[in-house]
Amino acid sequence: MRAFFAVDLPDELVGPLADVQSAFDDAAGLTAVDPEQAHVTLKFLGEVSRTASNGTDAVDIDAVIAAGERAVAAADVDPFTCTVGGLGVFPSLEYISVVWAGIEAGSADLTRLHESLETETTALGVDPEDHEFTPHVTLGRMRDARGKELVRRAVHEGDPDVGSFTVREVRLVESTLTPDGPVYETVETFALG
């Protein structure tokens, strides 16, 4: 199963996120992410095995859960407030693959959680991140460059304030890819503080 650690956005930010996404409605080649599934990915794990003895190289889920418990405890982060706002892209405005809303307040705590999860999961054999961690909420993915100029303009001109929320837990999430988009299911939650 594909899995990742994340912090979820609350239901009250679904509407404001959808409003921000509407600035990109006419961007050909951009596929919007369902705002009801909005989250901040702290660590993408890739394939995780449901059992320790399945004959693959995937790390087993029990080891991942234990690593998540250790990581959240080691990060020593109490519940905190995150503010979502601003726009950006990965990897650059020249070659856009992801359009995102940034995390303003709360990014230091998210980074501490990420670093702790990175340490614990790479010790299990999960691949380390190959880029610097940038806390964000994905708004859409570019499938081709047809709408690149509209996206560039919206990113330069837009500075939306999506809203704030309190982070109280980290989730370990299973991601199942379907023709209608990913389906997320909580495997485990880890309370902060």
Phi, psi and chi 1 to 4 in degrees:
 res  aa     phi    psi   chi1   chi2   chi3   chi4
   1 MET       -  145.7   69.7  179.7 -160.7      -
   2 ARG   -81.9  139.3  -71.1  166.9   42.8   96.1
   3 ALA  -146.5  159.1      -      -      -      -
   4 PHE  -156.8  158.9   60.1   89.2      -      -
   5 PHE   -97.0  139.7  -73.2  100.8      -      -
   6 ALA  -153.1  166.0      -      -      -      -
   7 VAL  -116.3  128.1  166.8      -      -      -
   8 ASP   -86.5  149.3  -75.7  -23.0      -      -
   9 LEU   -89.2  147.1  -90.0   63.8      -      -
  10 PRO   -76.6  163.3   29.5  -35.1      -      -
  11 ASP   -56.9  -32.7  -69.2  -16.4      -      -
  12 GLU   -68.9  -11.1   56.7  -95.1   22.0      -
  13 LEU   -97.8   -1.6  -66.4 -172.8      -      -
  14 VAL   -61.6  -48.8  169.9      -      -      -
  15 GLY   -61.8  -50.1      -      -      -      -
  16 PRO   -60.2  -36.6  -27.4   35.3      -      -
  17 LEU   -65.1  -43.0  -90.2  178.4      -      -
  18 ALA   -61.6  -37.4      -      -      -      -
  19 ASP   -62.8  -42.2  -69.3  -16.5      -      -
  20 VAL   -64.2  -42.2  171.3      -      -      -
  21 GLN   -61.7  -29.0  -73.6  175.2  -47.6      -
  22 SER   -62.5  -22.2   68.8      -      -      -
  23 ALA   -64.5  -17.2      -      -      -      -
  24 PHE  -108.4    8.8  -57.0   98.1      -      -
  25 ASP   -54.4  -36.2  -77.7  -10.2      -      -
  26 ASP   -93.1    7.7  -65.8  -28.5      -      -
  27 ALA   -82.4   99.1      -      -      -      -
  28 ALA   -60.4  139.3      -      -      -      -
  29 GLY    89.3   -6.2      -      -      -      -
  30 LEU  -101.1  126.5 -178.9   72.1      -      -
  31 THR  -106.2  121.0  -57.3      -      -      -
  32 ALA   -73.5  147.3      -      -      -      -
  33 VAL   -88.2  142.7  171.3      -      -      -
  34 ASP   -61.4  116.4 -178.5   -8.1      -      -
  35 PRO   -64.7  -18.7   20.4  -28.7      -      -
  36 GLU   -73.0  -13.5  -68.3 -175.7    8.6      -
  37 GLN  -107.8   19.0  -65.2 -174.8  -21.1      -
  38 ALA   -63.5  136.4      -      -      -      -
  39 HIS  -159.3  168.1   62.0  -87.4      -      -
  40 VAL  -108.7  114.2  177.5      -      -      -
  41 THR   -75.1  125.2  -59.9      -      -      -
  42 LEU   -93.1  -34.8  -64.0  174.0      -      -
  43 LYS  -160.4  118.8  173.2   64.0 -179.3  170.7
  44 PHE   -86.1  130.0 -179.8   73.6      -      -
  45 LEU   -99.6  -26.2  -58.6  168.9      -      -
  46 GLY    79.8 -143.9      -      -      -      -
  47 GLU   -76.9  130.4  -71.7  -61.9  -41.3      -
  48 VAL  -125.5  136.7  174.0      -      -      -
  49 SER   -84.5  143.8  171.3      -      -      -
  50 ARG   -75.7  -20.8  -66.1 -176.4 -171.1  -82.3
  51 THR  -134.8  155.2   60.5      -      -      -
  52 ALA   -76.3  -17.4      -      -      -      -
  53 SER  -119.6   45.6   59.1      -      -      -
  54 ASN   -94.5    0.7   73.8  -15.6      -      -
  55 GLY    81.2    7.9      -      -      -      -
  56 THR  -107.2  174.5   71.3      -      -      -
  57 ASP   -85.9   -3.9  -68.4  -26.2      -      -
  58 ALA   -65.7  142.8      -      -      -      -
  59 VAL   -70.1  141.3  177.4      -      -      -
  60 ASP   -82.7  154.0   76.9  -87.1      -      -
  61 ILE   -62.1  -36.5 -168.2   65.0      -      -
  62 ASP   -63.0  -39.6  -68.8  -25.4      -      -
  63 ALA   -66.3  -37.4      -      -      -      -
  64 VAL   -66.6  -42.4  170.1      -      -      -
  65 ILE   -61.6  -45.5  -69.6  169.4      -      -
  66 ALA   -61.6  -40.5      -      -      -      -
  67 ALA   -63.7  -40.3      -      -      -      -
  68 GLY   -62.2  -42.5      -      -      -      -
  69 GLU   -61.4  -45.9  -70.9  170.1   -9.7      -
  70 ARG   -64.1  -42.9  -70.8 -169.8  -55.1  -89.9
  71 ALA   -64.2  -46.4      -      -      -      -
  72 VAL   -65.5  -39.2  171.2      -      -      -
  73 ALA   -64.7  -44.3      -      -      -      -
  74 ALA   -67.2  -32.8      -      -      -      -
  75 ALA   -65.7  -28.7      -      -      -      -
  76 ASP    52.3   51.5 -165.7   26.6      -      -
  77 VAL  -107.1  125.1  172.8      -      -      -
  78 ASP   -81.6  163.9  -70.6  -35.0      -      -
  79 PRO   -50.5  141.2  -31.4   39.0      -      -
  80 PHE  -145.5  165.8   61.6   96.2      -      -
  81 THR   -98.0  134.5  -60.2      -      -      -
  82 CYS  -113.3  142.5  -92.4      -      -      -
  83 THR  -119.7  128.2  -58.2      -      -      -
  84 VAL  -102.2  126.0 -179.0      -      -      -
  85 GLY  -174.7  166.2      -      -      -      -
  86 GLY    77.4  164.2      -      -      -      -
  87 LEU  -129.4  152.2  -63.4  171.4      -      -
  88 GLY  -159.5  177.4      -      -      -      -
  89 VAL  -139.6  158.0  -60.5      -      -      -
  90 PHE  -121.1  147.3  -68.5  134.7      -      -
  91 PRO   -81.5  -22.7   29.3  -32.6      -      -
  92 SER  -160.3  168.4   71.4      -      -      -
  93 LEU   -70.4  -17.5  -75.1  168.9      -      -
  94 GLU   -76.3  -40.5  -77.8  -54.7  -51.2      -
  95 TYR  -130.1   97.6  178.8   78.0      -      -
  96 ILE   -94.1  123.8  -59.0  167.4      -      -
  97 SER  -115.3  -30.2   63.2      -      -      -
  98 VAL  -134.6  136.3  173.1      -      -      -
  99 VAL  -109.6  133.4  178.8      -      -      -
 100 TRP  -140.6  160.5   48.3  -98.0      -      -
 101 ALA  -101.7  138.3      -      -      -      -
 102 GLY   -85.6  169.9      -      -      -      -
 103 ILE  -108.3  121.9  -59.3  -64.7      -      -
 104 GLU   -94.3  -90.7  -65.5  167.4  -16.4      -
 105 ALA   -66.4  139.4      -      -      -      -
 106 GLY    99.3   -6.2      -      -      -      -
 107 SER   -66.4  -32.2   64.1      -      -      -
 108 ALA   -65.6  -41.8      -      -      -      -
 109 ASP   -67.9  -39.3  -72.3  -38.5      -      -
 110 LEU   -63.3  -38.6  -70.0  170.1      -      -
 111 THR   -66.5  -39.7  -61.0      -      -      -
 112 ARG   -61.2  -42.7  -80.8  178.9   46.4 -161.4
 113 LEU   -63.6  -45.7  -72.0  164.2      -      -
 114 HIS   -57.6  -49.4  161.0   76.1      -      -
 115 GLU   -61.1  -39.8  -70.9  170.9   -9.2      -
 116 SER   -67.8  -42.6 -168.0      -      -      -
 117 LEU   -64.4  -38.9  -72.9  162.8      -      -
 118 GLU   -60.3  -46.2 -179.4   80.7   -1.9      -
 119 THR   -61.3  -48.3  -62.7      -      -      -
 120 GLU   -69.4  -39.5  -70.8  -67.7  -22.0      -
 121 THR   -79.3  -34.6   57.9      -      -      -
 122 THR   -67.7  -28.7   54.3      -      -      -
 123 ALA   -64.4  -24.4      -      -      -      -
 124 LEU   -83.7  -13.3  -64.3  176.9      -      -
 125 GLY   110.0    3.3      -      -      -      -
 126 VAL   -71.7  139.5  173.5      -      -      -
 127 ASP   -60.3  136.8  -70.0  -21.9      -      -
 128 PRO   -71.2  158.0   23.9  -30.1      -      -
 129 GLU   -63.8  144.8  -64.1  -69.1  -21.8      -
 130 ASP  -105.5   15.8   60.2   -1.3      -      -
 131 HIS  -149.1  162.2   55.8  -86.2      -      -
 132 GLU   -68.3  140.8 -175.6  176.7  -26.2      -
 133 PHE   -72.0  126.2  178.6   67.3      -      -
 134 THR  -126.5  104.1  -57.8      -      -      -
 135 PRO   -59.7  128.4  -17.0   27.9      -      -
 136 HIS  -160.9  166.0   68.0  -80.8      -      -
 137 VAL  -117.7  119.3  177.9      -      -      -
 138 THR   -70.2  128.6  -61.0      -      -      -
 139 LEU   -98.5  -34.5  -60.9  173.7      -      -
 140 GLY  -169.2  165.7      -      -      -      -
 141 ARG  -124.3  133.4  -68.9 -175.6  172.9   80.9
 142 MET   -82.3  123.6  -69.5  -67.6  -66.6      -
 143 ARG   -92.7  -27.2  -58.9  -62.9  176.2 -149.8
 144 ASP  -156.7  172.7   61.2   60.9      -      -
 145 ALA   -89.4    7.0      -      -      -      -
 146 ARG   -55.7  -38.8  -70.9  175.9  -67.7  150.0
 147 GLY   -99.1   16.6      -      -      -      -
 148 LYS   -58.8  -42.3 -177.7  167.5   85.8  169.2
 149 GLU   -65.8  -40.3  -70.8  -52.4  -43.7      -
 150 LEU   -63.2  -42.2 -172.8  151.5      -      -
 151 VAL   -63.2  -45.4  170.8      -      -      -
 152 ARG   -56.4  -47.8  -78.6 -179.8  173.2  169.0
 153 ARG   -61.7  -45.6 -165.6  167.7   44.5 -104.6
 154 ALA   -64.0  -38.3      -      -      -      -
 155 VAL   -67.8  -41.8  167.8      -      -      -
 156 HIS   -67.2  -38.9  -80.6  -60.0      -      -
 157 GLU   -91.1  -21.6  -64.9  171.1    1.6      -
 158 GLY   -95.3  138.8      -      -      -      -
 159 ASP  -142.2   64.5 -172.8   19.6      -      -
 160 PRO   -70.0  149.3   29.3  -36.1      -      -
 161 ASP  -108.1  100.6  178.2   10.4      -      -
 162 VAL   -74.0  -40.9  176.2      -      -      -
 163 GLY   139.6  179.9      -      -      -      -
 164 SER  -120.8  158.0  -63.1      -      -      -
 165 PHE  -155.3  162.7   65.9  103.2      -      -
 166 THR   -99.6  129.7  -58.8      -      -      -
 167 VAL   -92.6  119.9  177.4      -      -      -
 168 ARG  -117.7  -13.6  -67.2 -172.6  169.7   84.5
 169 GLU  -156.8  162.2   65.1 -174.7   18.7      -
 170 VAL  -113.4  140.1  171.4      -      -      -
 171 ARG  -111.9  143.8  -76.6 -166.2  -40.1  144.1
 172 LEU   -96.2  122.7  173.9   59.1      -      -
 173 VAL  -120.2  135.8  179.9      -      -      -
 174 GLU   -92.3  132.7  176.8 -179.6    1.0      -
 175 SER  -115.3  117.9  172.6      -      -      -
 176 THR  -108.7  120.3  -56.8      -      -      -
 177 LEU   -81.1  130.5  -59.5  178.5      -      -
 178 THR  -130.8  165.9   73.5      -      -      -
 179 PRO   -60.2  -24.1  -23.8   33.0      -      -
 180 ASP   -93.6    8.6  -63.7  -34.6      -      -
 181 GLY   111.1  173.2      -      -      -      -
 182 PRO   -71.2  147.9   24.6  -30.9      -      -
 183 VAL  -114.7  127.3  175.1      -      -      -
 184 TYR  -106.9  138.5  -60.4  139.7      -      -
 185 GLU  -135.9  131.6 -176.3  176.8  -29.4      -
 186 THR   -71.3  128.7  -58.9      -      -      -
 187 VAL   -94.8  -42.7  175.2      -      -      -
 188 GLU  -157.6  151.3 -169.3   70.9   51.8      -
 189 THR  -120.6  149.6   58.3      -      -      -
 190 PHE  -129.3  112.4  -50.7   92.1      -      -
 191 ALA   -73.6  142.1      -      -      -      -
 192 LEU   -82.2  158.3  -59.4 -176.6      -      -
 193 GLY    66.3      -      -      -      -      -
